[in-house]
């Protein structure tokens, strides 16, 4: 079974937008197009439900029900309990709140492990705990490949480590890290795990329950949705950490890590991401009767299979060139289609030249300065990044390859 790209693209109004016709979008890692289901829900909320939710009058009651629906349906896709999923303004903000909670729980001399492969959102807030006397240990990438070796993590683990933070995949290296294996190593040492799923989730929602981490974070605006951060905190850890919300919300697991009031409309619109998953499953598996987690897995696998085909074409065109360096692995099966290229020169003029070919992409450090510097890339200069998702078609890949041939 292969992904029906015509159906997929029909779910995204951007592909029918006149101003975008002929342009190929290759900066999806910075934020994806939004599916129509999310736009419809957001519009409906702002036009029909834009009142304080959870009261008895109809507009308020329906608004609250739509917010609850988003949590119920997205948690089911992720394979976790409904109250283990929280919404916040961004993944960066959610991580900062978590770091404050761990800082209150941990004692000076205890340790956390962070990587230099991460986006700054999942490393900077944790590193700041050093100011409270927490030891920060760095799990370093291989400088040639960007790979995080689990064996190197083992040497950092001992009885003082309370948390291991790492990405599901990096937004510049792209390699998919073995979450379950890493989590097992951390748990065996008595530590929790915090996984930044921002760069993986656009390529299929993870079954977090099966993967096993204690915390899993991602951003809805990169998974076809509104600008919200989704955060799974498993119950054992969530009830152990100090409450960061209002004191009267301490008994609610999903409210404990939401210090500010949620964006009602955007939370409700996140149910549109589940609508999209269900619509794609129903189209690809007519008459299918799988539950929400299984539907999510089917859609995940369809997305990944399509991306591997497209990414293989791109990698075949780039991997043997001597005028650039592909950051991370070149095997499409082991990475996300987020491809950073070290050109040995400023990437911004190249991105501008590609724009003349109607290629939308960008250059810079992408908040991954530590990873780039560890691999010998001048972070002040940065890389050219080409990123796409399952909705990218063969014509857009052709357009990109032709533009790269003309400009590199």
Residue, then its C-alpha position, 0 to 999 in steps of 0.5 A: x500500500x502506497x500513500x495517495x499523494x493526490x488525496x494527501x495534498x487535497x487536505x492542505x489548502x496551501x497546495x491550492x493557494x494561488x500565491x503558492x503555485x509553482x513554489x516547492x516548500x523545503x523548509x518544513x522543519x521550521x513549520x509545516x503547512x496546516x491541514x484543512x481540518x485544523x483550519x476549519x476547527x480554528x475558524x469555528x472556534x473563533x467564530x462560534x466558541x470564542x468565550x470562556x470555556x466549560x460553563x453551561x451555556x452552549x458556546x462555552x460548553x461546546x468550546x470546552x468539549x472541543x478542547x477536551x476532544x483534542x486531548x482525548x484523541x491526540x493522547x490516544x494516537x500517542x498511546x498514553x493516558x488522556x491526562x498524561x498529555x498537556x498543551x502549552x505555548x511552545x515546546x521551548x516553553x514547556x521544556x523550561x517549565x519542566x526544567x524548573x520542576x526538576x530543579x526544585x526536585x533535585x539536590x545539588x550534586x545530582x546529575x542530568x545528561x544532555x546532548x550536543x545534538x539537540x536543538x537548544x530547546x532541549x538542552x539550554x533549559x537543562x544546562x541552566x540547572x548548573x546554577x543550582x548546583x546540579x551537575x550537567x554531563x554532556x553526551x557528545x556526538x561523533x564529530x564526523x557523523x553526528x551520531x549519538x552512540x548509546x555505549x557512550x551514554x552508559x559511561x555517563x550513567x551512575x546512581x547520581x543521574x536523575x534525567x537523560x535528555x535527548x532528541x528523537x532526531x536532530x533538526x540538523x543531523x536527522x538521524x533517528x535515535x533509538x528511543x527505546x534502547x536509550x530509555x532502557x539504559x537510563x531506566x536501568x540506571x534509575x534515571x528518567x528520560x526526556x525526548x524532544x520529538x519536535x523533528x521526528x513528529x512531522x514524519x508520523x506521530x510516535x507511539x509514545x506508550x510503546x517507545x517508553x520515555x517518561x517525557x515526550x515533547x513536540x510542536x503542533x505547528x510542525x505537525x500540520x497544526x496550530x502553534x502549540x507545544x504538546x507534552x507527554x509526561x507519564x504519570x509516575x514522573x508527573x505526580x513526583x515532580x512539584x506542581x508548576x501550575x496554580x495551587x488549586x490545579x495540583x491535583x490535575x496531572x495535565x494542569x500541573x505543568x501549565x502555569x498560564x491559561x491555555x490558548x483555548x482555540x489552538x488547543x481545540x484546533x489540535x483535534x484537527x490533527x487527529x481528524x487528518x490522521x483518521x481521514x488518511x487512514x479511512x482513505x488508505x484502509x477502506x472499511x478499516x476498524x483499527x483503534x486510534x493508536x493503531x490508526x496512528x501507526x498505520x499512517x506513521x508507516x505510510x508517511x515514513x515509506x513515502x518519505x524514504x522514497x523521496x529522500x533516497x532520490x535526494x541523497x543519491x544526488x548529494x552524497x557523492x558530491x565533493x562540493x558539500x558535506x551532508x550532515x548525518x547519515x545518507x541512508x534514508x531508512x535511518x533518518x528524517x528528511x531534514x537534510x543539512x548541507x555544509x557548503x563551506x560557505x555562507x548558505x544564505x546567498x544559496x538559499x536566495x538563489x534557490x528562491x529564484x527557482x521557486x524553492x522555499x528553504x533557508x540557511x543558518x544554525x537552526x538553533x543547533x549551534x552546539x551540534x554544528x560546532x561539534x561537527x566542525x561547522x562554523x555555526x556563525x555561518x551555518x548550513x543550508x537545510x532542505x526539509x520536507x514531509x510526506x506531502x512533498x511530491x516527485x515534481x517538487x523533488x525534481x524541481x529541487x534537484x534541478x535548482x541545486x544543480x544550477x546553483x551549487 
